[in-house]
Amino acid sequence: MGAETSIKSAFTRGLFPAAGFFRDFGIKALFTFRSGCDMDQETSSFPRFVRIFTLPRTNPGGAFETENPMRPQRSAPLPALPLALLLPALLFLCLFPSRLPAENESYVGEVVSVADGDTVTVLTSDFERIKVRFYGLDCPENGQPYGGEAKKYLNGLLYGKRVEVEVLDVDRYSRYVGLVRLDGELVNALLIAGGHAWTYAAYCKEKDLCRNFKALEDKARAAKLGLWGDPAAVPPWEWRKSKRS
């Protein structure tokens, strides 16, 4: 009984560092990030960017405890909790590296997914999955008339095939916007020539290339190929705008 009393007394007086730490800061802690890395005046052992707040504690009578100004302040070592939180984040970044696509790069890989008539996912030779948006054209959306046919055509043409991707731009969704070649043939041009896509004039800035795309579109339109079989075909950008309004 005496030993138990002495142990409780030791915890109460804060003679055990661990007990003192948990008594001062509580078991549950929340982190908040603040500007600056100077030492906090209230808890001098923690920088402001690792400020620890504690849950209120009550005494047996129900009132909140207050700090005793006469009690000497002890310097506690920085706890291992911040490190324990940072290590999983660092491990995640190492296992799943992420970077923004770079312009003027070329990739070779296998098409492993077709999202719609103008967007595919390629697994590169470096085992990196990249999402590619075909440059200079716009296909009907999946929910739009002829959208399913455009996707079916591209899936049959490219799925499981090895392609070369030449990146020309990066869109706001961080997709690679570029030219896709299959066995040396430009798939962007095939989509327009077959009547599966419009020339996307608003974003087609390569003058010679885009002039060629427009000529292919005019021929497909005159021959009523693909989507041009419908005289009331609506461009995808107008269809998307109508859905947003």
Residue pairs with C-beta under 8 A, 6 or more apart in sequence:
10 16
10 19
11 19
11 23
14 20
14 23
14 74
17 76
20 74
20 76
21 76
21 79
24 54
24 76
25 43
25 52
25 54
25 76
26 54
26 55
26 57
28 54
28 55
29 52
29 53
29 54
29 81
30 52
30 53
31 50
31 51
31 52
31 82
31 85
32 51
32 53
33 49
34 48
34 49
34 51
35 48
36 48
36 49
37 47
37 48
37 49
38 47
38 48
39 45
39 46
39 47
39 48
40 46
40 47
40 48
40 51
43 51
43 52
44 73
44 75
45 75
45 76
45 77
45 78
46 52
46 78
50 78
50 82
56 64
57 64
57 65
58 64
58 65
59 65
100 170
100 174
101 130
101 167
101 170
101 174
101 175
101 176
102 167
102 170
103 167
103 168
103 169
103 170
104 167
104 168
105 167
106 164
106 165
106 166
106 167
107 122
107 124
107 125
107 130
107 164
107 165
107 167
107 176
108 124
108 125
108 162
108 163
108 164
108 165
109 122
109 123
109 124
109 125
109 130
109 162
109 163
109 165
110 122
110 123
110 160
110 161
110 162
110 163
111 120
111 121
111 122
111 158
111 159
111 160
111 161
111 163
112 121
112 122
112 123
112 129
112 159
112 160
113 120
113 121
113 159
114 120
114 121
114 151
114 154
114 155
114 158
114 159
115 121
115 131
115 151
116 139
116 141
116 142
116 147
116 150
116 151
116 154
117 139
117 140
117 147
117 150
117 151
117 153
117 154
117 191
117 196
117 197
118 133
118 134
118 137
118 138
118 139
118 150
118 154
118 191
118 197
119 131
119 132
119 133
119 134
119 175
120 131
120 132
120 154
120 158
120 180
121 129
121 130
121 131
121 132
122 129
122 130
122 132
122 163
122 165
123 129
124 130
130 165
130 176
131 173
131 175
131 176
132 165
132 175
132 176
132 177
132 178
132 180
133 171
133 175
133 176
133 177
133 178
134 177
134 178
134 179
134 180
134 187
134 188
134 191
134 197
135 168
135 169
135 177
135 178
135 179
135 188
135 203
135 204
135 206
136 188
136 199
136 200
136 203
136 204
136 206
136 209
136 210
136 213
137 188
137 191
137 192
137 197
137 198
137 199
137 200
137 204
137 213
138 197
138 198
138 200
138 235
138 236
138 237
139 147
139 150
139 151
139 154
139 191
139 196
139 197
139 198
139 236
140 146
140 147
140 150
140 227
140 233
140 236
140 239
141 147
141 236
141 239
141 240
142 148
142 151
144 234
144 236
144 239
145 227
145 230
145 233
145 234
146 196
146 226
146 227
146 230
146 233
149 196
149 226
149 227
150 191
150 196
150 197
150 226
150 227
153 191
153 194
153 196
154 187
154 191
154 196
157 182
157 187
157 190
158 180
158 182
158 187
161 182
163 180
163 181
163 182
163 187
164 180
164 181
165 176
165 178
165 179
165 180
165 181
166 178
166 179
166 180
166 181
167 176
167 177
167 178
168 177
168 178
168 179
168 206
169 177
169 178
169 203
170 176
170 177
171 177
177 203
179 186
179 188
180 186
180 187
180 188
181 187
188 213
189 212
189 213
189 216
191 197
192 198
192 199
192 213
192 216
192 217
192 220
193 216
193 219
193 220
193 225
194 220
194 225
194 226
195 220
195 221
195 223
195 224
195 225
195 226
195 227
195 228
195 229
196 226
196 227
197 227
198 217
198 235
198 236
199 210
199 213
199 214
199 216
199 217
200 237
201 210
201 214
202 237
204 210
204 213
220 226
220 228
221 228
227 233
234 242
